[in-house]
Amino acid sequence: MTATRITIDPLTRVEGHLKFETRIENGVVASARTSGMLFRGIEKALIGYDPRTALQLTQRVCGVCPYAHAEAAALALEDAMGIRPNANGQLLRNLIVGAYQVQDCLFHFYQLSALDFIDLTSVLDYRGADPGLTTMRDWVRNETRSQRIFPAAPFLPAYKGELPKDKEYFLSAVRNYLESFAVMADLHKMVALFGGKSPHPVAIEAGGVTTRPTIGNLAQYRTLLNRVERFVHSCYREDILAVAKAFPGYFKEGRGYGNFLSFPYFPDSSGKNHFFAGGATIAGKHTALDLNAISEDHTYSYYKNKAGQGLKPLGANRLEPLDWQEFQREEQRENGKYSWSRAPRYGGKVMETGAAARVVNTYHAGRNPALRKLVDRLNRDLGIGLKDYNSVLGRHLSRYITVSLLITRLKEQVEQVEPGVLGFSEKEMPRNVRGIGITEASRGALGHWVEIDNKGLIKNYEMVMPTTWNMGPRDASGQPGAVEKMLIGTRIADPANPLELARIVRSADPCVACSVH
């Protein structure tokens, strides 16, 4: 038996500093470890501040998904205060977070993942007149002829692997990649119309949204949304389907446990009925969400204290990070701690969260005919089933499904906003209360827990992030984390070019800055 190790540190085209190691036996991944190599401590930084501070400070956890932290923080404070936004406040919040969610999914595909499925040098053979492609062709040609150590960065160098022979496949992907920048700029404009700015919108508050809608900004939102819709249906959809048809084997690669967790997401104007259902699917059985089942293990995380004991949300403040000497000792141990990320569990189970979980749970819940119809049609066209969403391409396809359905909902809800009516009401901060805010970032289930003391200040704050669920380490019982499990069993064609591993990890859209918050 031959064994070797592959370590990628850091994996590029992800948010944050991610390291992962795999042990390869006879060309197949036998074990894997994913490591978040940052330490931040933002939860502790919130203690002692006015709770409303959390709405802005928690957004600084991440520059890619700040909207979700703003929403979760607002929901947590509203839960503690016992209030809900009025109809306009809820609708405007949806217009902000919905546009940002669409932008996030497009950014993940075009800027972070698509380069794993194309050969950028194919543009060198282009002989047409498209200005974007000719500019890209000339730039790549000049870069590859240069004496730079890394020409054509950040696109090259890249892992080599099996790719389609169809030149038009590559040219279409590059053309749409270039167009996606303008589309994402439009989405940021949509966020800023009601969020005040983007990234890090400032108008989401406990009690609603502070921006007053006008006939003018609603009309501008509609115009931008129509442009985004055209790109989603004519470009994004076609690119996703092209990748799915070119790489059908990736509906079998990157399989995890098949346990899916998602939170209710995108409510109607009442804030009570959500378009995407929450819940958990374990062994094919869907159950209602139980927040009491959530705990965080830290056996293999760089923390002291009570190793092996799962802590409930708001219990992690008892943890202390390792000092430098302890950290070095753990690094030298064969079976030592290896990540700043903790390891969330749901009833002791490892769960995958993200777009695939959102789609699978909503499908099983049976209350969303639009999603079921779209999923059934795509499954029929691609020859796949719901079980195949537990895969690399299942995750990418699920993001398209999310985006397609959100576009429709945004078009409906922008018409429901009443111009001139403020969607915000203020209430005094209560004392000695707790609140929970749960939502879905593009990467999956996000929860904020807050405890407010007798002075009306933050006593404790905890965030459980999507990437903490997905990229967390093993737990006390030895269960590998969600992405670690996805990697195990993968056959590597060339250990010097482990493109298979990069495709799997990026399919989960890791945000390590969030994971180690």
Wavefront OBJ file of the C-alpha trace (Angstrom):
o trace
v 0.000 0.000 0.000
v 1.386 3.411 -0.983
v 0.490 6.457 1.112
v 1.203 10.125 0.676
v -0.019 13.421 2.072
v -1.377 16.424 0.211
v -1.461 19.739 2.069
v -2.888 22.922 0.561
v -2.181 25.974 2.714
v -3.840 28.274 1.960
v -6.503 27.246 -0.506
v -7.050 30.286 -2.711
v -10.337 31.619 -4.080
v -12.044 31.207 -0.727
v -12.761 33.852 1.906
v -10.186 33.676 4.704
v -7.189 31.451 5.393
v -8.116 27.783 4.912
v -5.674 24.923 5.199
v -6.526 21.317 4.506
v -4.529 18.135 4.640
v -5.354 14.742 3.173
v -3.735 11.346 3.483
v -3.827 9.443 0.201
v -3.705 5.640 0.067
v -3.522 3.988 -3.353
v -4.751 7.157 -5.018
v -7.782 7.617 -2.744
v -8.275 10.058 0.145
v -8.233 7.991 3.340
v -8.489 10.861 5.837
v -8.794 14.640 5.773
v -8.396 17.610 8.090
v -9.718 21.127 7.432
v -8.187 23.934 9.483
v -9.240 27.519 10.033
v -5.916 29.260 10.594
v -7.103 32.607 11.970
v -8.155 33.777 15.430
v -10.465 36.771 15.864
v -12.624 36.874 19.021
v -15.354 39.227 17.778
v -17.972 37.734 20.120
v -15.968 38.802 23.172
v -15.358 42.229 21.648
v -19.117 42.885 21.791
v -19.447 42.401 25.556
v -20.318 45.590 27.426
v -21.646 47.479 24.406
v -25.141 48.655 23.543
v -26.828 45.669 21.821
v -27.522 47.771 18.730
v -23.758 47.875 18.196
v -23.981 44.220 17.144
v -25.881 45.201 14.001
v -22.784 46.922 12.632
v -19.893 45.151 14.328
v -20.996 41.601 13.466
v -21.148 42.603 9.796
v -17.386 43.127 9.999
v -16.994 39.389 10.497
v -17.214 39.126 6.715
v -17.150 41.436 3.718
v -18.891 38.857 1.522
v -22.010 38.104 3.608
v -22.448 41.115 5.954
v -26.141 41.352 5.043
v -26.857 38.026 6.744
v -25.161 39.127 9.962
v -27.135 42.372 9.952
v -30.353 40.399 9.529
v -29.486 37.789 12.175
v -28.425 40.465 14.684
v -31.634 42.426 14.057
v -33.733 39.280 14.486
v -31.940 38.404 17.741
v -32.590 41.861 19.188
v -36.197 41.854 17.962
v -36.665 38.497 19.672
v -35.242 39.933 22.903
v -37.409 43.056 22.584
v -40.562 41.170 21.597
v -41.159 43.175 18.402
v -41.493 42.680 14.645
v -41.020 45.173 11.815
v -44.126 46.492 10.107
v -44.930 45.235 6.605
v -42.782 47.841 4.860
v -39.881 47.165 7.217
v -39.976 43.450 6.490
v -40.307 43.917 2.750
v -37.451 46.429 2.568
v -35.255 44.123 4.622
v -36.054 41.356 2.152
v -35.145 43.585 -0.801
v -31.756 44.255 0.801
v -30.841 40.732 1.881
v -32.387 39.098 -1.194
v -30.322 41.191 -3.606
v -27.199 40.542 -1.563
v -27.904 36.799 -1.494
v -28.163 36.771 -5.301
v -24.897 38.715 -5.567
v -23.200 36.307 -3.172
v -24.223 33.240 -5.192
v -23.075 34.797 -8.468
v -19.786 35.856 -6.877
v -19.195 32.320 -5.614
v -19.749 30.739 -9.004
v -18.001 33.179 -11.321
v -15.177 34.541 -9.178
v -14.453 31.657 -6.801
v -15.423 28.355 -8.450
v -15.837 28.572 -12.223
v -12.092 28.737 -12.836
v -11.889 25.128 -11.594
v -13.922 24.092 -14.644
v -12.358 26.150 -17.452
v -8.988 26.653 -19.113
v -8.326 30.373 -19.338
v -5.610 29.881 -21.957
v -8.309 28.694 -24.392
v -9.043 32.373 -25.010
v -5.687 32.602 -26.844
v -7.322 30.909 -29.854
v -10.157 33.451 -30.035
v -10.460 35.143 -33.458
v -13.745 37.002 -33.043
v -14.555 40.653 -32.351
v -16.047 40.537 -28.843
v -14.229 43.409 -27.058
v -14.152 41.656 -23.695
v -12.725 38.441 -25.112
v -10.164 40.224 -27.294
v -8.973 42.250 -24.302
v -8.721 39.102 -22.204
v -6.922 37.262 -25.026
v -4.334 40.004 -25.437
v -3.802 40.268 -21.688
v -3.310 36.502 -21.271
v -0.934 36.432 -24.253
v 1.177 39.265 -22.853
v 1.180 37.770 -19.373
v 2.226 34.289 -20.475
v 5.073 35.785 -22.539
v 6.289 37.857 -19.601
v 9.018 36.899 -17.163
v 6.752 37.198 -14.134
v 6.908 34.409 -11.547
v 3.104 34.144 -11.598
v 1.854 35.381 -14.986
v -1.878 35.988 -15.429
v -2.460 36.005 -11.686
v -4.890 35.338 -10.090
v -6.090 33.053 -12.893
v -2.801 31.238 -13.382
v -1.065 29.112 -12.281
v -3.875 26.627 -11.796
v -4.151 22.931 -11.098
v -4.328 20.871 -14.260
v -7.085 18.338 -14.690
v -9.643 16.847 -17.035
v -11.523 19.547 -18.964
v -13.917 19.509 -21.949
v -12.572 19.905 -25.492
v -15.353 22.281 -26.573
v -13.817 25.735 -27.196
v -17.208 27.469 -27.214
v -17.805 26.150 -23.686
v -14.704 28.036 -22.510
v -15.385 31.214 -24.482
v -18.967 31.447 -23.242
v -17.794 30.970 -19.655
v -15.124 33.683 -19.963
v -17.589 36.062 -21.665
v -20.127 35.598 -18.865
v -17.403 35.835 -16.237
v -16.560 39.307 -17.537
v -20.223 40.361 -17.703
v -20.857 39.132 -14.152
v -18.883 42.066 -12.725
v -21.378 44.598 -14.078
v -24.277 42.472 -12.846
v -22.841 42.271 -9.341
v -22.325 46.042 -9.389
v -26.041 46.381 -10.166
v -26.864 44.143 -7.213
v -24.730 46.260 -4.882
v -26.626 49.328 -6.144
v -29.882 47.545 -5.298
v -28.628 46.833 -1.772
v -27.496 50.444 -1.313
v -30.863 51.886 -2.428
v -32.483 50.719 0.809
v -29.475 49.559 2.850
v -27.706 52.924 2.706
v -24.507 51.459 1.285
v -22.970 48.186 0.172
v -21.134 46.276 1.459
v -22.070 46.541 5.159
v -25.559 48.081 4.819
v -26.365 50.476 7.664
v -30.160 50.760 7.412
v -31.091 47.351 8.850
v -31.984 47.880 12.511
v -33.920 46.115 15.247
v -37.417 47.273 14.380
v -37.098 47.312 10.605
v -35.260 49.399 8.002
v -34.542 53.111 8.463
v -34.604 54.067 4.759
v -37.906 55.534 3.584
v -39.034 54.025 0.242
v -39.970 56.398 -2.569
v -41.522 55.907 -5.973
v -38.129 56.777 -7.445
v -35.934 54.314 -5.567
v -38.490 51.541 -5.982
v -38.523 52.160 -9.744
v -34.721 52.126 -9.838
v -34.684 48.844 -7.916
v -37.080 47.299 -10.465
v -34.927 48.432 -13.389
v -31.766 46.952 -11.903
v -33.589 43.758 -10.938
v -34.760 43.266 -14.521
v -31.162 43.505 -15.752
v -30.038 40.969 -13.163
v -32.893 38.637 -14.100
v -31.815 38.644 -17.747
v -28.275 37.622 -16.802
v -29.437 34.924 -14.381
v -31.703 33.221 -16.906
v -29.631 33.695 -20.067
v -26.090 33.316 -18.683
v -25.899 31.907 -15.146
v -28.433 29.183 -15.852
v -26.716 28.162 -19.083
v -23.276 28.122 -17.452
v -24.481 25.958 -14.566
v -26.113 23.505 -16.976
v -23.029 23.478 -19.218
v -20.798 22.548 -16.278
v -23.318 19.931 -15.129
v -23.380 18.300 -18.574
v -19.612 18.537 -19.053
v -18.824 17.015 -15.638
v -21.694 14.610 -14.799
v -19.407 12.605 -12.526
v -19.349 15.508 -10.090
v -22.928 14.702 -9.128
v -21.275 11.711 -7.393
v -18.135 13.439 -6.084
v -17.901 15.328 -2.815
v -20.590 13.315 -1.073
v -20.914 14.070 2.618
v -23.008 12.466 5.327
v -26.254 13.428 3.618
v -27.413 15.239 6.781
v -28.783 18.682 5.897
v -29.538 21.620 8.203
v -31.175 24.897 7.174
v -33.007 27.745 8.889
v -36.276 29.361 7.749
v -35.481 32.087 5.230
v -37.097 34.914 3.295
v -40.402 35.659 5.032
v -43.508 37.336 3.695
v -44.513 40.831 4.814
v -45.786 39.477 8.151
v -42.382 38.001 8.990
v -44.027 34.703 9.896
v -44.214 32.585 6.729
v -40.897 31.757 5.077
v -40.346 30.909 1.420
v -37.479 28.504 2.211
v -38.315 26.017 4.943
v -35.985 25.286 7.802
v -35.405 21.932 9.410
v -33.106 18.963 9.343
v -32.929 16.034 6.941
v -31.109 13.041 8.409
v -31.000 9.708 6.576
v -33.595 11.042 4.137
v -36.107 11.975 6.851
v -37.069 15.622 7.288
v -37.914 16.952 10.760
v -38.796 20.359 12.157
v -35.981 22.567 13.390
v -34.941 22.125 17.032
v -32.543 24.858 18.138
v -31.994 23.052 21.437
v -30.218 20.286 19.500
v -27.349 22.632 18.559
v -24.047 22.368 20.425
v -20.390 23.091 19.678
v -17.577 20.629 20.330
v -14.000 21.887 20.678
v -11.987 18.704 21.212
v -9.850 19.430 18.140
v -10.119 23.232 18.265
v -7.347 25.459 19.612
v -9.108 26.063 22.938
v -8.549 25.010 26.536
v -11.152 23.727 28.984
v -13.533 20.791 29.037
v -12.356 19.069 25.890
v -15.009 16.829 24.416
v -17.997 18.509 26.025
v -20.404 20.087 23.574
v -21.327 23.615 24.625
v -24.735 25.122 23.938
v -24.922 28.546 22.265
v -23.941 31.274 24.758
v -21.781 28.680 26.513
v -18.683 29.176 24.380
v -17.680 32.274 26.376
v -16.172 29.823 28.873
v -13.558 28.822 26.310
v -10.006 30.139 26.452
v -7.663 30.047 23.451
v -4.430 28.119 23.759
v -1.331 30.122 24.561
v 1.643 30.026 22.179
v 3.435 27.147 23.902
v 0.272 25.041 24.037
v -0.441 25.823 20.395
v 3.034 24.627 19.378
v 2.641 21.405 21.364
v -0.685 20.655 19.690
v 0.869 21.282 16.273
v 3.493 18.620 16.994
v 1.048 15.983 18.243
v -0.056 13.344 15.732
v -3.647 13.582 16.948
v -3.599 17.122 18.315
v -5.899 20.079 17.914
v -5.789 21.551 14.417
v -8.288 24.375 13.870
v -9.511 27.661 15.328
v -12.967 26.661 14.125
v -15.238 24.872 16.564
v -17.316 21.836 15.585
v -21.108 22.417 15.713
v -23.336 19.375 15.989
v -27.098 18.858 15.755
v -28.212 16.184 18.167
v -24.655 14.890 17.969
v -24.805 14.637 14.160
v -22.504 16.313 11.663
v -24.641 18.470 9.376
v -24.040 20.071 6.005
v -25.529 23.499 5.564
v -25.743 25.720 2.518
v -27.699 25.901 -0.715
v -28.123 22.131 -1.082
v -29.477 21.879 2.469
v -31.843 24.789 1.792
v -33.198 23.144 -1.361
v -33.451 19.615 0.068
v -35.206 20.714 3.275
v -37.618 23.004 1.444
v -38.390 20.235 -1.038
v -39.067 17.715 1.744
v -41.196 20.188 3.710
v -43.623 20.141 0.770
v -44.945 23.683 1.159
v -43.194 25.335 -1.790
v -44.663 24.249 -5.139
v -42.450 26.661 -7.106
v -39.262 25.111 -5.742
v -40.554 21.570 -6.180
v -41.518 22.275 -9.803
v -38.105 23.774 -10.635
v -36.177 20.989 -8.893
v -38.215 18.277 -10.604
v -37.651 19.851 -14.029
v -33.895 20.215 -13.528
v -33.630 16.683 -12.166
v -35.453 15.331 -15.200
v -33.314 17.325 -17.643
v -30.044 16.282 -15.981
v -31.003 12.705 -15.118
v -30.408 13.141 -11.387
v -32.379 12.713 -8.170
v -32.611 14.578 -4.890
v -29.882 12.374 -3.397
v -27.454 13.805 -5.974
v -27.670 17.249 -4.380
v -25.226 15.807 -1.844
v -22.366 16.488 -4.266
v -20.151 19.135 -5.841
v -22.543 19.910 -8.681
v -25.587 19.479 -6.461
v -24.343 22.424 -4.410
v -23.729 24.583 -7.481
v -27.119 23.688 -8.940
v -28.788 24.528 -5.620
v -27.341 28.033 -5.715
v -28.871 28.570 -9.140
v -32.215 27.307 -7.799
v -31.963 29.716 -4.864
v -31.140 32.654 -7.141
v -33.831 31.869 -9.708
v -36.549 31.654 -7.069
v -35.320 34.707 -5.168
v -35.486 36.808 -8.333
v -39.173 35.944 -8.661
v -39.861 36.704 -5.005
v -38.028 40.033 -5.192
v -40.122 41.040 -8.222
v -43.272 40.234 -6.257
v -42.242 41.927 -3.032
v -40.963 45.182 -4.526
v -44.550 45.707 -5.760
v -45.883 45.245 -2.219
v -43.841 48.089 -0.695
v -45.927 51.183 0.091
v -44.036 54.317 -1.016
v -43.519 56.981 1.643
v -44.259 54.712 4.615
v -41.353 54.313 7.046
v -40.567 50.672 7.774
v -39.016 51.267 11.182
v -40.170 51.745 14.765
v -37.920 52.136 17.791
v -38.345 50.578 21.223
v -36.368 50.899 24.435
v -33.862 48.111 25.016
v -35.094 45.703 27.723
v -32.979 44.352 30.595
v -32.092 40.802 31.587
v -33.341 39.148 28.409
v -32.057 36.825 25.719
v -32.758 36.705 22.014
v -32.139 34.400 19.060
v -31.903 35.411 15.418
v -31.663 32.774 12.690
v -31.485 33.179 8.928
v -29.684 31.855 5.861
v -26.526 33.356 4.437
v -25.705 32.103 0.949
v -23.373 29.620 2.654
v -26.129 28.286 4.899
v -27.595 28.355 8.394
v -26.564 31.375 10.469
v -27.562 31.957 14.083
v -26.949 34.843 16.501
v -27.616 34.452 20.232
v -27.558 37.509 22.526
v -27.848 37.965 26.286
v -28.556 41.470 27.642
v -27.668 42.368 31.249
v -29.436 44.486 33.885
v -27.911 47.664 32.427
v -29.227 46.990 28.946
v -25.760 46.082 27.620
v -24.464 42.941 25.932
v -23.536 40.349 28.552
v -22.874 37.546 26.093
v -23.018 37.072 22.333
v -22.496 34.021 20.177
v -22.640 33.365 16.462
v -22.792 29.897 14.907
v -21.758 30.239 11.291
v -22.429 28.206 8.135
v -18.728 27.568 7.545
v -18.277 26.514 11.166
v -20.829 23.787 10.456
v -19.154 22.798 7.191
v -15.445 23.343 7.880
v -15.350 22.406 11.547
v -12.911 19.727 12.743
v -13.573 16.297 14.195
v -15.443 15.980 17.479
v -14.920 13.980 20.676
v -16.399 10.848 19.111
v -14.005 11.099 16.156
v -16.598 12.100 13.555
v -14.929 14.081 10.745
v -16.435 17.458 9.926
v -18.784 17.905 6.974
v -16.179 18.887 4.359
v -13.653 16.433 5.774
v -16.226 13.723 5.071
v -16.793 15.078 1.534
v -13.093 14.648 0.769
v -12.749 11.090 2.094
v -13.028 8.495 -0.668
v -12.087 10.887 -3.476
v -9.793 9.417 -6.129
v -6.894 11.717 -7.042
v -5.657 11.366 -10.618
v -2.459 13.358 -10.048
v -1.255 14.204 -6.513
v 0.746 17.113 -7.953
v -2.499 18.607 -9.317
v -5.225 17.784 -6.773
v -7.927 19.650 -8.681
v -10.540 17.199 -7.406
v -9.934 18.342 -3.826
v -10.124 22.036 -4.703
v -13.412 21.526 -6.547
v -14.935 19.728 -3.568
v -13.855 22.246 -0.948
v -14.862 25.267 -3.019
v -18.281 23.728 -3.705
v -19.056 24.323 -0.016
v -18.123 28.024 -0.416
v -15.981 28.263 2.731
v -15.743 31.588 4.541
v -13.022 31.007 7.101
v -13.190 34.546 8.493
v -16.778 33.745 9.508
v -15.878 30.285 10.739
v -13.290 31.510 13.246
v -15.125 34.727 14.199
l 1 2 3 4 5 6 7 8 9 10 11 12 13 14 15 16 17 18 19 20 21 22 23 24 25 26 27 28 29 30 31 32 33 34 35 36 37 38 39 40 41 42 43 44 45 46 47 48 49 50 51 52 53 54 55 56 57 58 59 60 61 62 63 64 65 66 67 68 69 70 71 72 73 74 75 76 77 78 79 80 81 82 83 84 85 86 87 88 89 90 91 92 93 94 95 96 97 98 99 100 101 102 103 104 105 106 107 108 109 110 111 112 113 114 115 116 117 118 119 120 121 122 123 124 125 126 127 128 129 130 131 132 133 134 135 136 137 138 139 140 141 142 143 144 145 146 147 148 149 150 151 152 153 154 155 156 157 158 159 160 161 162 163 164 165 166 167 168 169 170 171 172 173 174 175 176 177 178 179 180 181 182 183 184 185 186 187 188 189 190 191 192 193 194 195 196 197 198 199 200 201 202 203 204 205 206 207 208 209 210 211 212 213 214 215 216 217 218 219 220 221 222 223 224 225 226 227 228 229 230 231 232 233 234 235 236 237 238 239 240 241 242 243 244 245 246 247 248 249 250 251 252 253 254 255 256 257 258 259 260 261 262 263 264 265 266 267 268 269 270 271 272 273 274 275 276 277 278 279 280 281 282 283 284 285 286 287 288 289 290 291 292 293 294 295 296 297 298 299 300 301 302 303 304 305 306 307 308 309 310 311 312 313 314 315 316 317 318 319 320 321 322 323 324 325 326 327 328 329 330 331 332 333 334 335 336 337 338 339 340 341 342 343 344 345 346 347 348 349 350 351 352 353 354 355 356 357 358 359 360 361 362 363 364 365 366 367 368 369 370 371 372 373 374 375 376 377 378 379 380 381 382 383 384 385 386 387 388 389 390 391 392 393 394 395 396 397 398 399 400 401 402 403 404 405 406 407 408 409 410 411 412 413 414 415 416 417 418 419 420 421 422 423 424 425 426 427 428 429 430 431 432 433 434 435 436 437 438 439 440 441 442 443 444 445 446 447 448 449 450 451 452 453 454 455 456 457 458 459 460 461 462 463 464 465 466 467 468 469 470 471 472 473 474 475 476 477 478 479 480 481 482 483 484 485 486 487 488 489 490 491 492 493 494 495 496 497 498 499 500 501 502 503 504 505 506 507 508 509 510 511 512 513 514 515 516 517
